[in-house]
Amino acid sequence: MNTETINELIHILDLEEIEKNYYLATSPNEGWQRVYGGQVIGQALVAASRTVPEDRRAHSLHGYFLRPGDTTIPILYSVDRIRDGKSFTTRRVVAIQHGRPIFNMSISFQTLEDGFDHQFPMPDAPAPDSLKSERDLRDEWLASLPEKPTDWVSSERPIEMRPVDPVNIFQPEKRQPQQMCWMKAKNPLPDDPRLHQCVLAYLSDWSLLDTATLPHAVSFTQNNMQMASLDHAMWFHRSFRADEWLLYVQDSPSASGARGLNRGLIYDQRGVLVASAAQEGLIRIHD
């Protein structure tokens, strides 16, 4: 992994301001049929952050995916400055392509304050350095397949995932709807805390929806599976760096009506709970 790939991630999140409250973003060509959901979440958070004073940081976001994103054209982000209060600032962001909204998100920012402090403890997990990377695991799984997908499998990504109990996405087996993985940006990032929040938002969508498929031994790699994020929420609890290992503890309490609900707790290596996430996604199987 070279610095060009991580610079590409920073470039993806560095939106062009074309008019007050309007920002333009691009998508990388990673072989996907639609824009990766985490990219849109991260870019929307960047757009909102550009309109908020530096002394305020995002503490929560709630977004809805409305249409698939087109990877071949830019995305326009429109920011609505809903409220500027003494402690909290609220923004609404709409992502637009082909003249239609593809995503909307509300974000709340807060000044840094002291207060009561408690958290769930981090579960036991092997150290990330003792685990194989997601890329290495996929190479091993692909070796046993007669026909090998290319594009999205072989493309270089600016993030690194190390599953604690890997699931073979090409030959899934039934298991409990729980999983853990370590994740981080592959190379050092600038010190801007807001950038680290945006990168974590990018990371948070990577494996969350897959959790709901685990009890059913299905995978997004199957031709008869249709999977898509429907909504996504995050809460930022404490300071962190997205270029240092973070443990993503995920579970799926329910799947029904062609939808799966997924939750995640994100810890740093010291065991500090830095963020939480929740997502409902479409999980539809075709005959």
DRENZA-395873 format. One record per residue (C-alpha): residue in three letters; x, y, z. Coordinates in pm, 1 decimal, padded with zeros to 6 digits, always signed. Example, Ala and Ser with C-alpha at 12.3 -4.5 7.8 and 13.67 -1.06 7.14 Angstrom:
   aa        px        py        pz
  ALA  +01230.0  -00450.0  +00780.0
  SER  +01367.0  -00106.0  +00714.0
***
This chain:
   aa        px        py        pz
  MET  +00000.0  +00000.0  +00000.0
  ASN  +00143.8  +00334.9  -00096.8
  THR  +00053.1  +00685.9  +00004.5
  GLU  -00123.3  +00745.8  -00327.7
  THR  -00416.1  +00529.4  -00214.7
  ILE  -00462.5  +00705.9  +00118.5
  ASN  -00423.9  +01037.7  -00059.5
  GLU  -00708.0  +00923.9  -00285.3
  LEU  -00927.2  +00875.1  +00023.7
  ILE  -00840.4  +01224.5  +00143.4
  HIS  -00912.3  +01352.2  -00207.0
  ILE  -01251.3  +01177.0  -00208.8
  LEU  -01338.0  +01351.9  +00118.1
  ASP  -01198.8  +01690.6  +00010.6
  LEU  -01506.1  +01837.2  -00157.5
  GLU  -01503.2  +02131.4  -00397.0
  GLU  -01708.5  +02428.9  -00279.4
  ILE  -01886.8  +02556.1  -00591.2
  GLU  -02118.6  +02802.2  -00413.2
  LYS  -02207.6  +02879.0  -00052.8
  ASN  -02363.3  +02562.1  +00096.5
  TYR  -02300.7  +02361.0  -00223.5
  TYR  -02018.1  +02109.9  -00265.6
  LEU  -01912.6  +01877.0  -00545.7
  ALA  -01758.7  +01531.7  -00496.8
  THR  -01629.3  +01250.8  -00715.1
  SER  -01632.5  +00872.7  -00682.0
  PRO  -01339.7  +00636.4  -00738.0
  ASN  -01369.8  +00360.2  -00995.4
  GLU  -01353.1  +00049.8  -00775.4
  GLY  -01555.0  -00187.1  -00994.1
  TRP  -01880.8  -00142.6  -00801.3
  GLN  -02210.5  -00094.7  -00981.9
  ARG  -02313.2  +00182.2  -00742.1
  VAL  -02144.9  +00429.3  -00509.8
  TYR  -02024.4  +00277.5  -00182.6
  GLY  -02256.5  +00394.0  +00096.7
  GLY  -01976.3  +00482.9  +00337.1
  GLN  -01837.2  +00724.0  +00078.7
  VAL  -02165.3  +00917.6  +00064.3
  ILE  -02192.4  +00925.8  +00445.5
  GLY  -01835.6  +01051.4  +00478.4
  GLN  -01874.0  +01312.9  +00205.8
  ALA  -02203.5  +01439.8  +00349.3
  LEU  -02035.6  +01477.6  +00688.1
  VAL  -01751.9  +01672.8  +00524.6
  ALA  -02001.1  +01904.6  +00355.3
  ALA  -02185.1  +01971.2  +00681.6
  SER  -01858.4  +02022.2  +00874.2
  ARG  -01746.8  +02290.9  +00628.1
  THR  -02038.6  +02508.7  +00747.1
  VAL  -01979.5  +02467.9  +01122.0
  PRO  -01731.9  +02653.0  +01349.7
  GLU  -01406.1  +02467.6  +01422.5
  ASP  -01481.5  +02437.4  +01795.9
  ARG  -01778.3  +02204.7  +01729.3
  ARG  -01761.6  +01839.0  +01634.2
  ALA  -02024.8  +01598.6  +01509.4
  HIS  -02178.9  +01389.4  +01784.7
  SER  -02452.3  +01217.2  +01581.2
  LEU  -02571.8  +01165.1  +01226.3
  HIS  -02876.5  +00998.5  +01075.4
  GLY  -02901.8  +00931.3  +00702.4
  TYR  -03129.8  +00761.7  +00449.1
  PHE  -03021.1  +00608.4  +00119.6
  LEU  -03285.6  +00699.1  -00139.5
  ARG  -03141.3  +00585.0  -00472.8
  PRO  -02828.4  +00402.5  -00591.1
  GLY  -02537.3  +00637.9  -00658.2
  ASP  -02390.4  +00658.5  -01007.6
  THR  -02012.5  +00607.7  -01000.8
  THR  -01962.8  +00775.7  -01339.4
  ILE  -02069.6  +01131.9  -01249.9
  PRO  -02001.5  +01374.8  -00960.8
  ILE  -02229.3  +01406.3  -00657.9
  LEU  -02367.5  +01745.4  -00555.6
  TYR  -02409.6  +01804.0  -00180.7
  SER  -02649.7  +02075.8  -00066.3
  VAL  -02625.1  +02187.9  +00299.7
  ASP  -02920.1  +02337.5  +00486.3
  ARG  -02803.8  +02539.0  +00789.8
  ILE  -03100.2  +02447.2  +01007.7
  ARG  -02987.7  +02578.9  +01347.9
  ASP  -02691.1  +02744.3  +01519.6
  GLY  -02737.0  +02730.5  +01896.6
  LYS  -02513.5  +02812.0  +02192.9
  SER  -02397.9  +02449.4  +02231.9
  PHE  -02543.6  +02258.8  +01936.1
  THR  -02545.4  +02314.4  +01560.8
  THR  -02772.8  +02121.2  +01324.6
  ARG  -02727.4  +02065.1  +00952.9
  ARG  -02918.8  +01876.7  +00684.9
  VAL  -02736.3  +01753.0  +00375.6
  VAL  -02888.9  +01623.6  +00051.8
  ALA  -02677.6  +01436.7  -00205.1
  ILE  -02799.9  +01486.3  -00561.8
  GLN  -02732.3  +01313.0  -00894.7
  HIS  -02922.5  +01343.7  -01223.9
  GLY  -03133.1  +01615.7  -01060.3
  ARG  -03269.5  +01379.7  -00793.2
  PRO  -03173.9  +01317.4  -00429.1
  ILE  -02988.9  +00990.8  -00369.9
  PHE  -02919.1  +01041.2  +00003.1
  ASN  -03010.8  +01276.6  +00283.7
  MET  -02859.6  +01311.0  +00628.9
  SER  -02908.3  +01517.4  +00944.0
  ILE  -02599.9  +01590.3  +01154.4
  SER  -02575.6  +01744.4  +01499.7
  PHE  -02257.1  +01916.9  +01619.5
  GLN  -02170.6  +02013.4  +01976.9
  THR  -01909.5  +02219.5  +02156.9
  LEU  -01669.0  +02003.3  +02361.1
  GLU  -01798.5  +01961.8  +02717.2
  ASP  -01720.5  +01759.9  +03029.6
  GLY  -01989.4  +01540.7  +03188.3
  PHE  -02082.0  +01199.8  +03327.8
  ASP  -01880.9  +00917.3  +03175.2
  HIS  -01949.5  +00542.8  +03144.5
  GLN  -01932.5  +00278.3  +02869.8
  PHE  -01977.4  -00089.7  +02793.8
  PRO  -01642.4  -00271.0  +02824.8
  MET  -01473.1  -00390.8  +02507.0
  PRO  -01507.9  -00768.7  +02453.5
  ASP  -01197.2  -00983.4  +02437.6
  ALA  -01043.6  -00994.9  +02091.2
  PRO  -00708.6  -01108.2  +01949.9
  ALA  -00466.8  -00832.1  +01857.0
  PRO  -00499.5  -00711.1  +01497.0
  ASP  -00136.6  -00795.5  +01417.5
  SER  -00215.8  -01161.9  +01485.6
  LEU  -00492.7  -01174.6  +01223.5
  LYS  -00496.4  -01202.5  +00845.1
  SER  -00613.6  -00903.7  +00644.9
  GLU  -00941.9  -00914.2  +00457.9
  ARG  -00747.4  -00890.6  +00131.4
  ASP  -00530.0  -01193.7  +00215.7
  LEU  -00836.9  -01394.2  +00316.3
  ARG  -01012.9  -01312.8  -00009.7
  ASP  -00707.7  -01421.5  -00207.6
  GLU  -00715.3  -01756.7  -00023.5
  TRP  -01088.3  -01805.0  -00082.3
  LEU  -01060.1  -01707.6  -00448.3
  ALA  -00792.4  -01971.2  -00504.7
  SER  -01055.7  -02243.9  -00458.9
  LEU  -01310.3  -02091.3  -00699.5
  PRO  -01329.4  -02208.8  -01063.1
  GLU  -01443.2  -01864.7  -01180.8
  LYS  -01287.3  -01563.8  -01015.4
  PRO  -01448.8  -01219.8  -00997.9
  THR  -01208.2  -00937.7  -01075.9
  ASP  -01258.2  -00559.6  -01046.3
  TRP  -01391.4  -00508.7  -00692.1
  VAL  -01186.8  -00799.3  -00551.0
  SER  -00856.0  -00692.2  -00698.7
  SER  -00894.4  -00315.2  -00656.3
  GLU  -00670.8  -00148.0  -00397.9
  ARG  -00854.7  +00017.4  -00110.8
  PRO  -00741.8  +00287.6  +00133.5
  ILE  -00878.3  +00096.8  +00433.4
  GLU  -00767.7  -00223.5  +00601.9
  MET  -00994.2  -00479.4  +00769.2
  ARG  -00885.9  -00776.4  +00980.1
  PRO  -01180.6  -01002.9  +01072.1
  VAL  -01160.8  -01175.9  +01408.9
  ASP  -01364.8  -01478.7  +01295.1
  PRO  -01362.7  -01460.0  +00913.9
  VAL  -01664.0  -01550.7  +00702.9
  ASN  -01595.9  -01689.3  +00354.7
  ILE  -01815.0  -01458.5  +00145.7
  PHE  -01793.1  -01697.4  -00151.2
  GLN  -01897.7  -02008.3  +00046.3
  PRO  -02088.8  -01882.4  +00353.4
  GLU  -02200.9  -02111.3  +00634.5
  LYS  -02471.5  -02048.5  +00894.2
  ARG  -02355.7  -01884.0  +01215.6
  GLN  -02478.0  -01645.4  +01483.4
  PRO  -02547.1  -01284.1  +01371.1
  GLN  -02239.6  -01147.2  +01543.5
  GLN  -01893.7  -01054.2  +01417.1
  MET  -01592.2  -00845.1  +01506.1
  CYS  -01319.5  -00693.8  +01294.5
  TRP  -01032.5  -00452.1  +01334.7
  MET  -01028.2  -00162.9  +01089.5
  LYS  -00830.9  +00152.2  +01010.2
  ALA  -00703.3  +00372.8  +00731.3
  LYS  -00393.6  +00207.2  +00587.5
  ASN  -00164.6  +00509.3  +00613.8
  PRO  -00126.0  +00802.0  +00854.6
  LEU  -00381.8  +01081.1  +00827.0
  PRO  -00348.6  +01452.1  +00908.6
  ASP  -00431.3  +01544.8  +01268.9
  ASP  -00765.9  +01714.0  +01192.6
  PRO  -01023.5  +01546.1  +01426.3
  ARG  -01302.7  +01619.7  +01180.6
  LEU  -01123.5  +01430.2  +00905.1
  HIS  -01092.8  +01130.6  +01136.2
  GLN  -01468.1  +01142.2  +01200.5
  CYS  -01534.9  +01149.2  +00825.9
  VAL  -01297.5  +00857.2  +00763.7
  LEU  -01464.7  +00655.4  +01040.9
  ALA  -01802.6  +00730.3  +00882.5
  TYR  -01655.3  +00594.1  +00558.0
  LEU  -01530.9  +00282.3  +00739.1
  SER  -01850.4  +00218.6  +00936.3
  ASP  -02056.5  +00100.4  +00637.7
  TRP  -01805.5  -00157.3  +00516.6
  SER  -01921.1  -00479.1  +00686.3
  LEU  -02222.5  -00382.7  +00897.3
  LEU  -02504.4  -00506.4  +00672.5
  ASP  -02330.3  -00841.0  +00620.5
  THR  -02397.6  -00922.9  +00987.4
  ALA  -02767.7  -00981.5  +00915.2
  THR  -02684.7  -01245.3  +00651.2
  LEU  -02478.8  -01467.5  +00882.6
  PRO  -02763.5  -01690.7  +01018.5
  HIS  -02886.0  -01753.8  +00663.1
  ALA  -02563.3  -01862.5  +00490.3
  VAL  -02601.9  -01611.4  +00208.1
  SER  -02368.1  -01346.2  +00070.9
  PHE  -02375.0  -01035.4  -00144.5
  THR  -02153.6  -01224.4  -00392.4
  GLN  -02449.5  -01445.0  -00496.4
  ASN  -02625.3  -01347.5  -00818.1
  ASN  -02969.9  -01394.6  -00661.7
  MET  -02899.7  -01163.2  -00365.2
  GLN  -02999.0  -00797.3  -00358.0
  MET  -02846.1  -00601.8  -00069.9
  ALA  -02840.8  -00227.9  -00006.8
  SER  -02815.3  +00005.1  +00291.3
  LEU  -03146.9  +00176.9  +00367.3
  ASP  -03040.1  +00402.6  +00651.6
  HIS  -02735.0  +00464.5  +00868.9
  ALA  -02683.5  +00630.9  +01205.7
  MET  -02368.2  +00706.6  +01404.3
  TRP  -02286.9  +00854.7  +01741.5
  PHE  -01937.5  +00984.8  +01818.6
  HIS  -01860.3  +00945.8  +02188.8
  ARG  -01490.8  +01015.3  +02240.2
  SER  -01180.2  +01125.4  +02051.7
  PHE  -00998.5  +00872.3  +01832.0
  ARG  -00772.3  +00834.8  +01531.0
  ALA  -00904.6  +00653.2  +01223.7
  ASP  -00547.8  +00563.2  +01118.4
  GLU  -00505.2  +00349.5  +01432.9
  TRP  -00669.8  +00011.5  +01485.0
  LEU  -01036.5  +00022.9  +01589.2
  LEU  -01241.0  -00283.8  +01688.3
  TYR  -01585.2  -00295.5  +01523.4
  VAL  -01816.9  -00517.0  +01735.1
  GLN  -02132.4  -00592.2  +01533.8
  ASP  -02457.7  -00779.1  +01584.5
  SER  -02794.3  -00812.5  +01412.0
  PRO  -03087.5  -00845.9  +01653.5
  SER  -03351.3  -00895.8  +01381.8
  ALA  -03417.4  -00968.5  +01015.0
  SER  -03768.7  -00963.0  +00867.8
  GLY  -03966.5  -00818.9  +00577.8
  ALA  -03659.4  -00834.2  +00348.1
  ARG  -03473.2  -00603.9  +00590.4
  GLY  -03197.7  -00663.0  +00843.5
  LEU  -03117.3  -00446.2  +01146.7
  ASN  -02750.9  -00417.4  +01244.3
  ARG  -02567.6  -00248.2  +01531.4
  GLY  -02201.6  -00174.9  +01596.8
  LEU  -01979.9  -00056.7  +01881.5
  ILE  -01638.2  +00084.3  +01788.0
  TYR  -01347.0  +00067.6  +02035.9
  ASP  -00985.5  +00179.4  +02017.6
  GLN  -00704.7  -00054.3  +02121.6
  ARG  -00712.6  +00078.1  +02478.3
  GLY  -01072.1  -00043.2  +02511.1
  VAL  -01227.4  +00303.4  +02490.7
  LEU  -01570.1  +00311.4  +02324.4
  VAL  -01529.2  +00587.7  +02065.7
  ALA  -01842.2  +00552.5  +01849.7
  SER  -02160.0  +00352.9  +01786.8
  ALA  -02347.1  +00276.2  +01465.8
  ALA  -02679.8  +00131.1  +01357.0
  GLN  -02810.5  +00043.0  +01013.7
  GLU  -03109.3  -00121.6  +00850.0
  GLY  -03053.4  -00271.2  +00508.5
  LEU  -03238.9  -00443.2  +00228.6
  ILE  -03169.9  -00818.0  +00211.1
  ARG  -03375.8  -00963.7  -00070.2
  ILE  -03330.3  -01299.6  -00236.5
  HIS  -03459.2  -01358.0  -00589.9
  ASP  -03571.1  -01689.8  -00733.5
***
